[in-house]
C-alpha cells in the first residue's frame, strides 16, 4: 500500500475533464454550480446536526487517498480509499491477486467498519486466509466463503481475537473504544446493555469476491455493493441488507427485536441501519437462536457468476460511494475512462474525488475496488473447480451442505431484492 495525496474536490462547473488522470464526465452548468454550493452547505449542516455529539462528521474532508495496484496473467486490479468527511477512517480492504497460484484463485474484499476500525481491519487481515484454510477450498468455494463470514465472529470471541481488536482501536477514536471492544467480545448473553448502553457497537459490513477459473463467487453481508459490467451493462451481484427489507424484518422481529424508522431509515431497535454485519454483538444476543437467525446476522448472501467474453470488469465499493452514484452511471464512467487509457488506480481515485464534490457529497468514508478481466478466464484445473453451473448449482449437495451445517445448523432466510436509491447519475 502507498499513500497518494488527494487532488482536492474539483470545480463543479468544469465541463468535460480530459487528459491523464481525469474522468470524462460532464458536470453541472454555472447556474447549477451557484445553486449547488448552497445545497452543499445545507446538506453538510444537516449531516452535522444529525451526527451532533457523535464526533463523526468533519467540516472539511480529508482528500488524501491510499491506492494500490496489482495484476497477473488473468486480471488487473486497483483499490483506493479516502477518509472524506468522516472524523476517522473505518474502511479496510484486502486485494490478493494470487491467493492460491495452483488453483488460479484471486480474492478481493471491501470492509466498511462502524463504531471504529477494529472489526474491518480484523476482517482485512484474516478473512481471505480463512477462506483458503477451509477444507472445501478446493472443491467448493461457495462453502469456504460462506463459512468465513461466521469464522470472523467466532475468532473475535477468542482471547487472541480480543487482544488483536484492542490493538486496532486507536487512542483518539473514542474514549470508550477499548471497553466497547471488550464488551463486544465477552459473549452475546453476558453484555450488560443497561449498564453500558453504547457498548458492543463495533462492527463491519463485508463484500468479498473470489475469482477462480471462469467463475466469480461473491459473498455479501451489509450494504457494500458489487457490480459487474457486461458489454457496458451493469449487473448488480449483491443485495443491500437493510432492516426495512421484508425478509430481513421478519428475522429481526422473530429474534425479539424491532425495526424503528429514524431519520428516514429503518434501524434495529432504532440503532444500526444494516441487518447483516460482522461484529455488532449487542444485536446477536438471543441464546435460543443460531448465528444465522439472530436479529443482526453475519450470514452472507452468496452469488456465483460465470466469466464470459462479455465480462469486462467488476467494481466493489462501500455505501459511501453508492450513496451518490448510480450503478449504471458508475459502470459507464469506469468504462469511458478505460477507453481513454486511464489506469485503474487513477480511475478509482477520480471517482472518489467526484463523490466528495458538491452539491450532494458523500459524507462517509469511501473505498472502491476495480478488477478488469484481461480475457475470458480458463477453466480452473481439477479438483479445484468451484460450484458447477452459472448460478452456483452444487456439485455435491450433501458434501457442500455439510461444510456450512458444521457451524450453523440452520440456513439464513432468503433475502428480498431492494432497489438502490442513489442521489446522482452523473
Phi, psi and omega in degrees: 000146173217153183271128178250121181301142180287151180268351183088161179291130181282159182293126183297335184281348182298144181274242182276122178276138182219169180096175184298130174083011182241151177277146174267085185223139175267123181265191186285165176285174180297319178299316179296328179297312182297317178293323184296324181294321176295320178295325178298312181296322179295317180297318180293321178299317178297320179295319179295319180294319181295333183250017181301135180085351183261344178055042181250340183248129177260155181283337178234136182283150169270112190262354178294150186232147171255120186230139174222155183226159176190166177195162170219196184285352183253330186204164175232143183217160173207153178216140180221144181229147178222135178292322178067221185277355179286148181290335180223157176266119183242358175282154171211165180206166173221129177229109185235096183297325180235073177297319178214106185294322184296333179249009180052052184251130176242152181227137176220134181216141174240129184235118184255100184280159173213148186078005183134169184271359191301311185288320179296321178291323177299315180296318181298329180277322193251334191302307184295330178291324177291325174299313183293326181284342188297140181299339179261015181303322183279327186251347178204091178296331180301313179294317182299318180292313182299316182294329182297328177299314180290327180297326179301312178298318180297315183294324181289344179276352180276164179299318179297319178296320178299317180297317182295318179298322178298325179293331181277353183270107184292146182295331183267008186280310183193135183299335182260009188298312183298318178290329177296312178299317181300312181296323181300328188258000181286345181125138187305311187281351187264348184287125179272091186290330179292323180287324183227082188296339181263009186280162172062034180255008181276126181197186180200138166281163184211133173227122183232152175225124177249126184246125178217128180058234180254030179231149174240124177251115183251131174238137184216136172222106181122212186238019162291163186220147178236127183232136180252140175256122174241109183051039177085000179258130182281130173240116182278125184259001182227165174244137174285118183272101182242147180300335182280348176294130187310312182295323178292319180297321179298317179296318180300314181288325176296335179273003177091013179250177180229161176251120182244130179276118180228126180063029179083000181237141174288135182224144178289118183053030180076008184255260187289142187260009172239157183252358176219135178192169173262139185086216179052051189294342180297336181263009183236043192255005180279106186291348180275349187246150174287165179304325182292339186251007177294160179306313173249117186243152173267003181298122185272160165269128182248137176223140179242129181231145176273144172270123179239181177297338180276347183283118185260305182202166179235136177234131176239141179204158176279172186293342176300331175277311185291342177298335187234008180218144178278154179303305182294322179299318180292320178300317181294321178297311181300315183297315179296320179294322177297317181296330180280355178096004180292135179286163188296323180297313177296325177301311179298316182296318180297323179294319178297318177299320178299316186292341181263002181282152170291165011273345181233076182286153170291136179251020181246167167300152181225132174224134177227136182233129186236129179237121177254129179274127184286330179191175176299123184291141176288160177296141179290148180293144173295145005261029188266019180295144173278196183297138179289154172087152184292340181246023174078030176298133190282139177297306180229102186302318183296313182290324181290318180293328183297321182299319179282322182296334178302327183257335194250317186075323181225150179271155177287152179293155180297152183251132178282149179283146175229149178268133178290150179235064180290164188267343194221139180252347184054000000 
